Amino acid sequence: MKKLFILFAVFILAAGFVFAQEFDGDDEESEAREIELINIELSLGFPVHWTNGVHDDSFYQIINEATGANMMEDKSVTANTAFGIGLNLNLTKTLGVTLEMDIFYGAKLAGFASPTSDYNSLFGLNLFLGPVFYLFNNNVLRVPLAVGAHMYFFSDDLWVPEISTTSAWMNRKDLQIGPALHLGVQFHFDNGIYLFCRTQVSIDMVRIHKIDWLNVTTDEYESNSCTDIMDINWAVKPVFGLGIKY
């Protein structure tokens, strides 16, 4: 968590610096340019997510007959290349609204219950929606800061050979929701295209967690679910990409 707070502080300091470097309002060329209404962005990113949940054994259908249910952790780390698309609606030269989504597949999971656990497949997506403030905006360079709501979802098939004597296969689904922000830089070459890079940081405080598994004893599918409030999870996503202006 300390590293995340440091990263947030860097964002704020960077935002203050570029704001202090804003061009003088008498710049005739800057004032003459009208900002486009819509930007469509195609991005390539590397999102890293961390989830840490605590549930009793009965959530995973493991019950210690001698002592009753024991608490156990389910920890997930996902990191992989993600392809995204974004839409910016520019209301003024300094204010807009942004919607961003990316999809990743086949990422890495680690640390769930047993050191021998592994996954078969994984699919996930990120979604971000919020207002964007252009801290700096001229004909060549823009510095957008967006603050809004973040949603992270993933679904994976997990093979867990040591978690239970009656169930070795499990499907997990996680939906996490919380606040997020991103700070970036856009380099505009002409009136139709630009390159951008940015980093997004999110702190997800609501987690909806569900598991489905095949009970090899009864040969029937079973499920369990729970909702964790203030079970802090985090994500960091640096991206770069291409923007098209309309």
C-alpha positions as CSV (number, residue, x, y, z in Angstrom):
1,M,0.0,0.0,0.0
2,K,2.9,2.4,0.7
3,K,4.0,2.1,-2.9
4,L,0.6,2.9,-4.1
5,F,0.4,6.1,-2.0
6,I,3.8,7.1,-3.3
7,L,2.5,6.6,-6.9
8,F,-0.6,8.7,-6.1
9,A,1.7,11.5,-4.7
10,V,3.8,11.4,-7.9
11,F,0.7,11.8,-9.9
12,I,-0.4,14.9,-7.9
13,L,3.1,16.5,-8.1
14,A,3.3,15.8,-11.9
15,A,-0.2,17.3,-12.3
16,G,0.8,20.4,-10.4
17,F,4.0,20.8,-12.5
18,V,2.3,20.7,-15.9
19,F,-0.4,23.0,-14.7
20,A,2.2,25.5,-13.6
21,Q,3.7,25.3,-17.1
22,E,0.5,26.2,-18.9
23,F,1.0,28.5,-21.9
24,D,0.0,32.1,-21.6
25,G,-3.6,32.8,-22.6
26,D,-2.4,35.3,-25.2
27,D,-1.0,32.6,-27.4
28,E,-3.0,33.4,-30.6
29,E,-2.3,30.0,-32.3
30,S,-3.4,28.1,-29.2
31,E,-6.5,30.1,-28.7
32,A,-7.4,29.9,-32.4
33,R,-7.5,26.1,-32.4
34,E,-10.8,24.4,-31.6
35,I,-10.6,21.1,-29.8
36,E,-12.2,18.1,-31.6
37,L,-15.5,16.7,-30.2
38,I,-14.5,13.0,-30.2
39,N,-11.3,11.0,-29.9
40,I,-11.1,7.2,-30.4
41,E,-8.1,5.5,-28.9
42,L,-6.6,2.1,-29.6
43,S,-4.2,1.0,-26.9
44,L,-1.7,-1.7,-25.9
45,G,-1.2,-2.1,-22.1
46,F,0.3,-4.2,-19.4
47,P,-2.2,-4.3,-16.4
48,V,-1.1,-5.8,-13.1
49,H,-3.8,-6.8,-10.5
50,W,-3.5,-8.0,-7.0
51,T,-6.4,-9.6,-5.1
52,N,-6.2,-10.9,-1.5
53,G,-9.3,-12.5,0.0
54,V,-9.9,-14.5,3.2
55,H,-12.6,-17.2,3.5
56,D,-13.3,-20.1,5.8
57,D,-12.7,-23.6,4.6
58,S,-16.4,-24.2,4.0
59,F,-16.4,-21.7,1.2
60,Y,-14.3,-24.2,-0.8
61,Q,-16.1,-27.2,0.7
62,I,-13.2,-28.2,2.9
63,I,-14.1,-28.8,6.5
64,N,-11.7,-29.9,9.2
65,E,-13.8,-32.3,11.2
66,A,-11.5,-32.0,14.3
67,T,-11.5,-28.2,14.6
68,G,-14.3,-27.0,12.3
69,A,-13.8,-24.5,9.5
70,N,-10.4,-22.8,9.2
71,M,-9.6,-19.5,7.6
72,M,-7.6,-19.6,4.4
73,E,-6.5,-17.0,1.9
74,D,-7.1,-16.9,-1.8
75,K,-4.5,-14.7,-3.5
76,S,-4.5,-13.8,-7.2
77,V,-2.0,-11.9,-9.3
78,T,-2.8,-11.3,-12.9
79,A,-0.4,-9.6,-15.4
80,N,-0.5,-9.8,-19.1
81,T,-0.6,-7.7,-22.3
82,A,-4.1,-6.2,-22.9
83,F,-5.6,-4.7,-26.0
84,G,-8.0,-1.8,-25.4
85,I,-10.3,0.8,-27.0
86,G,-11.2,4.2,-25.5
87,L,-13.7,7.0,-26.3
88,N,-13.1,10.6,-25.3
89,L,-15.9,13.2,-25.5
90,N,-14.3,16.7,-25.3
91,L,-16.8,19.2,-23.9
92,T,-14.3,22.1,-23.8
93,K,-10.5,22.7,-24.2
94,T,-10.0,21.7,-20.6
95,L,-12.8,19.3,-19.8
96,G,-14.2,16.0,-21.2
97,V,-15.5,12.6,-20.4
98,T,-13.6,9.3,-21.1
99,L,-14.6,5.7,-21.4
100,E,-11.9,3.1,-21.6
101,M,-12.0,-0.7,-21.8
102,D,-9.3,-3.4,-22.4
103,I,-9.4,-7.2,-22.6
104,F,-6.7,-9.7,-21.7
105,Y,-6.5,-13.5,-21.9
106,G,-4.2,-16.2,-20.6
107,A,-2.6,-14.2,-17.8
108,K,-0.8,-15.5,-14.8
109,L,-2.3,-16.6,-11.5
110,A,-0.4,-17.4,-8.4
111,G,-0.7,-18.2,-4.7
112,F,-4.1,-19.8,-4.4
113,A,-4.3,-22.2,-1.4
114,S,-1.6,-24.7,-2.6
115,P,1.8,-24.2,-4.2
116,T,0.8,-26.8,-6.8
117,S,-2.3,-25.0,-8.0
118,D,-2.5,-23.9,-11.6
119,Y,-4.9,-22.5,-14.2
120,N,-6.2,-23.8,-17.5
121,S,-7.6,-20.6,-19.0
122,L,-8.2,-17.0,-17.9
123,F,-10.2,-14.2,-19.4
124,G,-10.6,-10.7,-18.0
125,L,-11.4,-7.1,-18.7
126,N,-11.0,-3.6,-17.3
127,L,-13.5,-0.7,-17.6
128,F,-12.9,2.9,-16.6
129,L,-15.4,5.8,-16.8
130,G,-15.0,9.4,-15.6
131,P,-14.3,13.0,-16.3
132,V,-11.0,14.0,-17.9
133,F,-9.2,17.3,-17.2
134,Y,-6.7,18.7,-19.7
135,L,-4.0,20.2,-17.5
136,F,-2.0,21.3,-20.5
137,N,-3.4,21.7,-24.0
138,N,-1.8,23.2,-27.1
139,N,-1.4,22.3,-30.7
140,V,1.2,19.5,-30.1
141,L,1.0,18.4,-26.4
142,R,-1.9,17.5,-24.1
143,V,-1.7,16.3,-20.5
144,P,-5.0,14.6,-19.5
145,L,-5.8,13.7,-15.9
146,A,-8.9,11.5,-15.4
147,V,-10.6,10.5,-12.1
148,G,-13.5,8.1,-12.1
149,A,-14.8,4.6,-11.4
150,H,-13.0,1.4,-12.2
151,M,-14.3,-2.2,-12.7
152,Y,-12.1,-5.2,-13.0
153,F,-13.5,-8.7,-13.9
154,F,-11.9,-12.0,-14.5
155,S,-12.9,-15.6,-14.9
156,D,-10.6,-18.6,-14.8
157,D,-10.6,-22.4,-14.7
158,L,-8.3,-23.6,-12.0
159,W,-6.8,-27.0,-11.4
160,V,-6.2,-27.5,-7.7
161,P,-4.9,-31.1,-7.0
162,E,-4.4,-30.7,-3.2
163,I,-7.3,-28.5,-2.2
164,S,-9.8,-31.2,-1.6
165,T,-10.3,-35.0,-1.8
166,T,-13.6,-34.5,-3.7
167,S,-12.9,-31.6,-6.0
168,A,-9.9,-30.9,-8.1
169,W,-11.3,-28.5,-10.8
170,M,-12.7,-25.1,-10.0
171,N,-14.0,-22.0,-12.0
172,R,-13.6,-18.7,-10.3
173,K,-15.2,-15.3,-11.2
174,D,-14.2,-12.0,-9.6
175,L,-15.8,-8.6,-10.0
176,Q,-14.1,-5.7,-8.3
177,I,-15.2,-2.1,-8.2
178,G,-13.6,1.1,-6.9
179,P,-12.1,4.5,-7.7
180,A,-9.3,5.0,-10.1
181,L,-7.3,7.7,-11.9
182,H,-4.9,8.0,-14.8
183,L,-2.4,10.6,-15.9
184,G,-1.0,10.7,-19.4
185,V,0.6,12.6,-22.3
186,Q,-0.6,13.0,-25.9
187,F,1.6,14.0,-28.8
188,H,-0.4,15.4,-31.7
189,F,1.2,15.3,-35.1
190,D,-1.7,16.8,-37.1
191,N,-5.4,17.4,-37.0
192,G,-6.3,13.7,-37.4
193,I,-3.9,11.5,-35.3
194,Y,-1.8,11.4,-32.1
195,L,0.2,9.1,-30.0
196,F,-0.3,8.8,-26.2
197,C,1.0,7.1,-23.1
198,R,-0.5,7.0,-19.6
199,T,-0.6,5.1,-16.4
200,Q,-3.8,4.1,-14.5
201,V,-4.0,3.3,-10.8
202,S,-7.1,1.8,-9.2
203,I,-8.1,0.8,-5.7
204,D,-11.0,-1.6,-5.7
205,M,-13.0,-1.8,-2.5
206,V,-15.9,-4.1,-3.4
207,R,-15.3,-7.7,-4.5
208,I,-17.9,-10.1,-5.6
209,H,-16.3,-13.6,-5.7
210,K,-17.9,-16.8,-7.0
211,I,-16.7,-20.3,-7.4
212,D,-18.1,-23.3,-9.3
213,W,-16.7,-26.8,-9.2
214,L,-17.3,-30.4,-10.2
215,N,-17.7,-32.7,-7.2
216,V,-15.9,-35.8,-8.5
217,T,-17.7,-38.0,-5.8
218,T,-21.2,-37.1,-6.8
219,D,-20.4,-36.0,-10.4
220,E,-22.5,-32.9,-9.9
221,Y,-21.7,-29.2,-10.2
222,E,-21.8,-27.1,-7.1
223,S,-21.2,-23.4,-6.4
224,N,-20.6,-20.8,-3.7
225,S,-20.3,-17.0,-3.6
226,C,-19.6,-14.1,-1.4
227,T,-19.3,-10.3,-1.4
228,D,-16.4,-8.6,0.4
229,I,-16.6,-4.9,1.3
230,M,-13.4,-2.9,1.9
231,D,-11.3,-5.9,0.9
232,I,-8.7,-3.7,-0.7
233,N,-7.4,-4.8,-4.1
234,W,-5.3,-2.8,-6.4
235,A,-4.3,-2.5,-10.1
236,V,-1.7,-0.6,-12.1
237,K,-1.9,-0.3,-15.8
238,P,0.7,1.5,-18.0
239,V,-0.5,1.8,-21.6
240,F,0.5,3.4,-24.9
241,G,-1.4,3.7,-28.2
242,L,-2.8,5.6,-31.1
243,G,-5.6,8.1,-31.1
244,I,-7.8,9.3,-34.0
245,K,-9.6,12.6,-33.8
246,Y,-13.1,13.5,-35.2
